Amino acid sequence: MPAFVEAILAPKSILGSFVVLFFGGVVFYLLTSGTSYLYYCVLRKDHYFRGQERKDERAEVKKEWLWAFYNILGNAVLTAPIHHLIVTGHSKIYFDVAERGWAWYFATIAIVMVVTELAVYWAHRILHHPWLYKRIHFYHHQFRVPSPWTSMAFHPLDSFAQAVPHHILALVLPMHVSQYAFFIVFLQVWSTFIHERVSWVRFPLINFTAHHTLHHKANKYNYGQFLTICDRIFGSYKDPIGVVYDGAIPDAAPPKQATKPQTAAQEAA
């Protein structure tokens, strides 16, 4: 790659890695979540969310921005040493597909999907343990009705715990650089999708948007990363159709059933 691009994306110090991760994270968050919010919640609000608007929208957005900034800053600190190891050649990432062949390239995708689905599912579910929930995961779940801005509104330890399986795999599993980059970028894009309250994909095995809307509303169920397979295997799956509002259904009506959220006292228990 050109020297100036390498200097930006592959700095030779941990401080340089922090700068890249922090400013890159802010820009990417503003582009992905900002574009989604502008379209769904501003330009097409009446089409998708008429009668389903969030209360105190401005206050909610300010809190989302605050927690997202804190999360991006904290994650830049936590991830910088890992990024430094990768860019200085202390990982299993390779750059030429011919080095391992196409069979391994596609096998790697399957391995990453299986390992991270299991790891992220259990990391997320463990974060719902009362002690961890009260101290870490609650700050994401304070947004009972999510928006695209909620996609990065986490305690830094929360989002790091759910992203670190991808980083660890890059250190121990031979992986092409395009695969590592794709999964890291797609994690943020997917996080934006599942917080939009608009489901454009409804394949049962995919953890589509309405699943996560229900997760925020009920404070349980549907802990999976991209798929619902682990939830179905380990008994935490709940079908969201008819339970939560979904803005992509034409002329969608409010849900016929109400899934009662936990009270503050129950959360703190």
Order of alpha helices (4+ residues) and beta strands (2+ residues): alpha-alpha-alpha-alpha-beta-alpha-alpha-alpha-beta-alpha-alpha-alpha-alpha
